[in-house]
Amino acid sequence: MKKSSELVSTITDEDHLEFIKDNDYVVIDLWATWCSPCIQMDPIVEDLAERYDGKVNFGRTNIEENSELPSRYGIQSLPSFLFFKNGELVDKERGVLKKDEFEKKLKENFEL
């Protein structure tokens, strides 16, 4: 079994469109090293990536190193989460989410 940190892919400006296109259900976590709420969300994202392994693909983008992706989707606050279903953006969330709130979003957006 993979460790949860291995279940969250590192996504860059160069490969984000391919990652979104290649997977039916995608969540991209946009974060920065200086963002303490982003760091606070890490264990929740990793736990959900483990729980939904094989159903939802999780990616993480450091906005300090990648500016195209946040610009493309109008991200203005961190952390932000983008939900894609079959290549289409279906939801955006921002700020700290409780684990049950995040899981509810997964179920609503991806019919899990």
NORVEN-V660407 format. One record per backbone hydrogen bond with DSSP energy under -0.5 kcal/mol. CO is the residue of the C=O (numbers start at 1). NH is the residue of the N-H. If there is no record, write none. Layout:
co=CO nh=NH
co=CO nh=NH
This chain:
co=3 nh=6
co=3 nh=7
co=4 nh=7
co=5 nh=8
co=7 nh=9
co=7 nh=58
co=9 nh=11
co=9 nh=60
co=12 nh=16
co=15 nh=19
co=16 nh=20
co=17 nh=21
co=18 nh=22
co=19 nh=23
co=20 nh=23
co=24 nh=26
co=24 nh=86
co=25 nh=57
co=26 nh=84
co=27 nh=29
co=27 nh=59
co=28 nh=30
co=28 nh=82
co=29 nh=31
co=29 nh=61
co=30 nh=79
co=30 nh=80
co=31 nh=63
co=32 nh=35
co=34 nh=36
co=35 nh=39
co=36 nh=40
co=37 nh=41
co=38 nh=42
co=39 nh=42
co=41 nh=45
co=42 nh=46
co=43 nh=47
co=44 nh=48
co=45 nh=49
co=46 nh=50
co=47 nh=51
co=48 nh=52
co=50 nh=53
co=52 nh=55
co=52 nh=56
co=56 nh=58
co=57 nh=27
co=58 nh=9
co=59 nh=29
co=60 nh=11
co=61 nh=31
co=61 nh=63
co=62 nh=65
co=62 nh=66
co=67 nh=71
co=68 nh=72
co=69 nh=73
co=70 nh=75
co=71 nh=74
co=79 nh=95
co=80 nh=30
co=81 nh=93
co=82 nh=28
co=82 nh=84
co=83 nh=90
co=83 nh=91
co=84 nh=26
co=85 nh=88
co=88 nh=85
co=91 nh=83
co=93 nh=81
co=98 nh=102
co=99 nh=103
co=100 nh=104
co=101 nh=105
co=102 nh=106
co=103 nh=107
co=104 nh=108
co=105 nh=109
co=106 nh=110
co=107 nh=111
co=107 nh=112
